[in-house]
Every structure is written in C-alpha cells, then in structure tokens.
Amino acid sequence: MYMELLKLLKNKNLYISAACLLLLVIGAVVLGVKDYRENVQLLERIYHDNPNVFALASPHLEWVGLGGFHFNVLSSLYYFLFPLLLSIPLVDSMDRERKSGNVHYQLTRMGRGAYYRRKFMFTYISAFFLFLLPLVLGVVLVNLLTNHWDYSSYSQAYRQLIAGTLPLPDNSFAGEKKTLFSSLLEISPYWYTLVYYVIGGLFASGYVCLGLGCSLLLKNRYLITLMPQIIYMLCWAVLTIIGQLAWDPFNFLLPSQPVEGLAYWKMAIVFVLQLLIAVGVFSYGVKKSEDVL
C-alpha cells in the first residue's frame, strides 16, 4: 500500500483532480454563504420577533450537498461530476503500469492474486478519501466564514419541529423534515452530514473501481477515464425517464434529499448491486488480462 501511495502522489493527475474538487467546494461555499447572509437579512425583516425561525435558518444548510436557501449549482456539480474527477488519477493506474512494464515485475514479486487485490483495495480507499476530504473542508470553511460551530440550537428546534411543538408563523420550514436519518439531525447536523458524506464516499469508490475493472477490458485511455461518469449519467438518465428518481444515486446521495420516495432499503440494494458489479467486472478483467506470468 505504501508503494501505491507513493505512485499516486507522484501522479500529476491527482493534483488536477483534487484542485477541481476543491474549486467546486470553495465556489459552492462562497455562493452559499452569500445566500445565507442575504436570507438572514430577509428573515430579520419578516420574522424579527420569532427566534425559532432563526434556529432553523442555520448556516449548516450551506454545507455542500445540503441544498441551502437557494439552488447552488456548484454544490450540485460536485455530486454530478465526482465519478469523472475521481477517475482521472485512479482508474487508468493499471493501464499505465501495463504499458510501462511494471505489471510484469509486480506479478513476479508478489503474485497475481495479491497484486490485483491490493490494487482494488487501494483504489477503493483512495477514491473514498478523495471524495470525502474536500467536503469536510467545505464544512470547516462555512463555519469559519459564518463564525458558527455550535448547532445544538438547530437540533433542539428540529426535534420540536418533528414533534409538532415548534411554534412557527407559517409552513415555510415544512420541507426541513427529512425522510432518511432524521434522528441524526435531532442529535446534530454534523452526524447527519457525516453519514451522508461517508455513504457518498462508498458509492464514489464503487464507481471508480468499476472503471478500474473496465481498464482491464478496454484499451482507450480516455474511454477508461470516462466510463464511471458514463455509467453514472446513464443511470441518472434512465431512472429519470422512467420516473424512479428515488433509485438514482445522484438523488439519494445528496444530503438535501431532493426527491420523494427515498428509503434505506433502496439505497442498500443499489450499493450492494454496485459493489457486486464492480467486483464482477474487475474479476472478469483479471481473468481476461493479458498480463500473465
């Protein structure tokens, strides 16, 4: 694993990918904090005598993926483009090693099974953290720019909202109730968001490993890099056309929960299918690989 990490750190595409992810996060934070401040000023004029409104109008809503007070195109772009951006430094690693002749050396040194298992696991873990770390940075940036770190008042207000005991002037915050992981919001937005980011990282790893498997079957480097994004967008297009948005990862990975019909079991089924397909494609690619001892 150490040698794999060194090779990844020497790959200039890693820094291109990380820079793109960070730019999306920073841009989303800047737009989000701007919207938050404008919305707070509006709420102060309209609901100046109702502290419950301000408890629910929390800056954590501007963390990437949570929706915020207005549509944040850069936040959505992060979740729409992550398969491509994560694939740039990772999915063609074996293709590059095959062309350099390093695969033959590695297979001689550690054996076929150990080499491919290590490559799969390293890619899975790397994609997970490459997806997760920019989002965590986004949380820190929003908190720094709004000078807000303690969200206990929001959680208290949310518990009352769920119980129906929170006095509000109208139904403006009815959409704040979440279908999934609502109990975590009652504890803290940190826990709720962390769970969503971790789930997103697991799915991101699955897409990248699916691309890694395709790299054993395809020869075109650009097609290999695009394959996870193509699969991701194809699923989105098909499920949108047939009206099954709650099964689409783009929709159920967003912490904002933008569609109806979401369910834990749907998310679990899609995750298991994705992982099985990724492992299956990778295993088939290993068997068909020309890099034999």
C-alpha positions in Angstrom: 0.0 0.0 0.0 2.9 2.4 0.8 4.3 2.0 -2.7 0.9 2.5 -4.2 0.5 5.7 -2.2 3.9 7.0 -3.4 3.0 6.3 -7.1 -0.3 8.1 -6.6 1.4 11.1 -5.0 3.7 11.3 -8.0 0.8 11.3 -10.4 0.1 14.9 -11.5 -3.4 14.0 -12.4 -4.1 13.6 -8.6 -3.5 17.3 -8.1 -5.6 18.2 -11.1 -8.4 16.1 -9.7 -8.0 17.5 -6.2 -7.8 21.1 -7.5 -11.1 20.7 -9.4 -12.9 19.1 -6.4 -11.6 21.9 -4.1 -12.5 24.6 -6.5 -16.1 23.3 -6.7 -16.3 23.1 -2.9 -14.8 26.6 -2.4 -17.1 28.1 -5.1 -20.1 26.4 -3.5 -19.2 27.7 -0.1 -18.7 31.2 -1.3 -22.1 31.2 -3.1 -23.8 29.5 -0.2 -22.5 31.9 2.5 -23.5 34.8 0.3 -27.1 33.4 0.0 -27.2 32.6 3.8 -26.3 36.2 4.7 -28.9 37.7 2.3 -31.5 35.3 3.6 -30.8 36.1 7.3 -31.3 39.8 6.5 -34.6 39.0 4.9 -35.7 36.8 7.8 -34.8 39.6 10.3 -37.1 42.0 8.5 -40.0 39.5 8.3 -39.7 37.3 11.4 -37.7 39.6 13.7 -39.8 38.6 16.7 -39.6 34.8 16.2 -36.3 33.1 17.4 -37.5 29.7 16.2 -37.1 30.8 12.6 -33.5 31.8 13.1 -32.7 28.5 14.8 -33.9 26.6 11.7 -32.2 29.1 9.3 -28.9 27.5 10.1 -25.6 28.1 8.3 -25.0 24.4 8.1 -27.6 24.3 5.2 -24.8 25.8 3.1 -22.5 22.8 3.5 -22.0 21.1 0.2 -25.0 18.9 -0.8 -27.4 20.2 1.8 -29.4 22.4 -0.6 -29.1 25.8 1.2 -31.5 28.6 0.9 -31.2 28.8 -2.9 -30.2 26.4 -5.6 -26.4 26.1 -5.5 -25.2 25.0 -9.0 -21.6 24.3 -7.8 -22.8 22.1 -4.9 -24.8 20.1 -7.4 -21.9 19.9 -9.8 -19.7 18.3 -7.2 -22.2 15.5 -6.9 -22.8 15.3 -10.6 -19.1 15.2 -11.7 -17.4 13.3 -8.9 -17.1 10.0 -10.8 -15.1 11.7 -13.6 -13.0 13.8 -11.3 -12.1 10.9 -9.0 -11.4 8.7 -12.0 -8.8 11.0 -13.6 -5.9 9.9 -11.3 -7.1 6.4 -10.4 -8.8 4.3 -13.0 -6.0 4.0 -15.5 -3.3 3.1 -13.0 -3.1 -0.5 -14.2 -3.1 0.6 -17.8 -0.2 2.9 -17.2 1.7 0.1 -15.3 1.0 -2.3 -18.1 2.4 0.0 -20.7 5.5 0.7 -18.5 6.1 -3.0 -17.9 5.7 -2.6 -14.2 2.9 -5.1 -14.0 5.2 -8.0 -15.0 7.6 -7.0 -12.3 4.8 -6.8 -9.7 3.3 -10.1 -10.6 6.7 -11.8 -10.3 7.4 -10.2 -7.0 4.1 -10.7 -5.2 1.9 -13.0 -7.3 -1.2 -12.3 -9.4 -3.9 -12.5 -6.7 -2.1 -10.3 -4.2 -1.3 -7.7 -6.8 -4.8 -7.3 -8.1 -6.4 -7.4 -4.6 -4.1 -4.7 -3.4 -4.8 -2.6 -6.5 -8.5 -2.9 -6.0 -8.4 -2.1 -2.3 -6.0 0.8 -2.7 -8.2 2.3 -5.4 -11.3 1.9 -3.3 -9.8 3.6 -0.2 -8.2 6.4 -2.2 -11.4 7.3 -4.0 -13.3 7.3 -0.7 -10.9 9.8 0.9 -10.5 11.9 -2.3 -14.3 12.3 -2.3 -14.7 12.9 1.4 -11.9 15.4 2.3 -13.0 18.3 0.1 -16.5 18.1 1.6 -15.1 18.1 5.1 -13.1 21.2 4.2 -16.3 22.7 2.9 -17.9 22.3 6.3 -14.9 24.0 8.0 -15.0 26.9 5.5 -18.7 27.5 6.0 -18.3 27.5 9.8 -15.3 29.8 9.6 -17.0 32.3 7.2 -20.2 32.4 9.3 -18.4 32.1 12.7 -20.8 29.3 13.6 -19.7 26.0 15.1 -22.4 25.0 17.7 -25.6 23.7 16.1 -27.3 22.5 19.2 -30.0 25.2 18.9 -30.8 23.9 15.4 -31.1 20.3 16.7 -33.3 21.4 19.5 -35.6 23.3 17.1 -35.6 20.3 14.7 -36.7 17.9 17.5 -39.6 20.2 18.2 -40.4 20.6 14.5 -40.6 16.8 14.2 -42.8 16.6 17.3 -45.0 19.3 16.0 -44.4 21.5 19.1 -42.3 24.2 17.4 -44.3 27.5 17.1 -43.8 28.9 13.6 -45.7 31.6 11.8 -46.3 29.6 8.7 -45.3 26.4 6.8 -42.1 27.8 5.4 -40.0 25.2 7.1 -42.2 22.1 6.4 -39.7 20.9 3.9 -37.0 20.8 6.5 -38.2 17.4 7.7 -36.1 14.6 6.4 -37.1 11.1 5.3 -33.8 9.4 6.0 -31.5 9.8 9.0 -33.8 12.3 10.6 -32.9 11.1 14.1 -29.3 12.1 13.4 -30.4 15.7 12.7 -32.1 15.7 16.1 -28.7 15.0 17.6 -26.5 17.2 15.4 -26.2 18.2 11.7 -22.6 17.1 12.0 -23.6 13.4 12.4 -26.3 13.7 9.7 -23.9 15.2 7.2 -21.0 12.9 8.1 -23.2 9.8 7.5 -24.2 11.2 4.1 -20.6 12.1 3.1 -19.4 8.6 4.1 -22.2 6.9 2.1 -21.3 9.2 -0.8 -17.6 8.1 -0.5 -18.5 4.4 -0.6 -20.5 4.9 -3.8 -17.7 7.0 -5.2 -15.3 4.2 -4.5 -17.6 1.7 -6.2 -17.8 3.8 -9.4 -14.0 4.3 -9.6 -13.4 0.6 -9.0 -15.9 -0.2 -11.7 -13.8 2.0 -14.0 -10.7 0.2 -12.8 -12.2 -3.1 -13.9 -13.1 -1.6 -17.3 -9.4 -0.6 -17.7 -8.6 -4.3 -17.9 -11.0 -4.8 -20.8 -10.7 -1.5 -22.7 -7.6 -0.1 -24.5 -8.6 3.5 -24.9 -7.3 5.6 -22.0 -9.9 8.4 -22.4 -12.8 5.9 -22.6 -11.5 4.2 -19.5 -11.4 7.5 -17.6 -14.9 8.5 -18.8 -16.5 5.1 -18.1 -17.6 5.7 -14.4 -19.1 9.1 -15.4 -20.9 7.5 -18.4 -22.4 4.8 -16.2 -23.4 7.3 -13.5 -25.1 9.6 -16.1 -26.7 6.7 -17.9 -28.3 5.5 -14.7 -29.5 9.1 -14.0 -31.0 9.4 -17.5 -32.8 6.1 -17.5 -34.2 6.4 -14.0 -35.3 10.0 -14.7 -37.1 8.9 -17.8 -38.9 6.1 -16.1 -39.7 8.2 -13.1 -37.8 6.2 -10.5 -35.7 9.1 -9.1 -35.5 7.6 -5.6 -33.3 4.8 -7.0 -30.9 7.2 -8.7 -27.6 7.7 -6.7 -27.4 11.3 -7.8 -30.6 12.0 -5.9 -30.3 9.8 -2.9 -26.6 10.7 -2.2 -27.5 14.4 -1.8 -28.0 15.2 1.9 -30.7 17.6 0.9 -32.9 14.7 -0.1 -34.3 16.4 -3.2 -36.8 13.7 -4.3 -39.7 11.8 -2.7 -39.8 8.0 -2.2 -36.4 7.7 -0.6 -35.8 4.6 1.5 -32.9 2.9 3.3 -33.6 -0.4 1.6 -33.4 1.2 -1.9 -30.0 2.8 -1.0 -28.8 -0.5 0.4 -29.9 -2.5 -2.7 -28.2 -0.1 -5.1 -25.0 -0.1 -3.0 -24.8 -3.9 -3.0 -25.5 -4.2 -6.7 -22.9 -1.5 -7.5 -20.3 -3.3 -5.4 -21.1 -6.7 -6.8 -20.9 -5.4 -10.4 -17.6 -3.6 -9.7 -16.1 -6.7 -8.2 -17.5 -8.9 -11.0 -16.2 -6.6 -13.8 -12.8 -6.4 -12.1 -12.6 -10.2 -11.6 -13.6 -10.8 -15.2 -11.0 -8.3 -16.3 -8.3 -10.0 -14.3 -9.1 -13.3 -15.9 -9.0 -11.8 -19.4 -5.9 -9.7 -18.7 -3.0 -10.3 -21.0 -0.5 -9.7 -18.2 0.2 -13.3 -17.3 3.3 -14.8 -15.8 
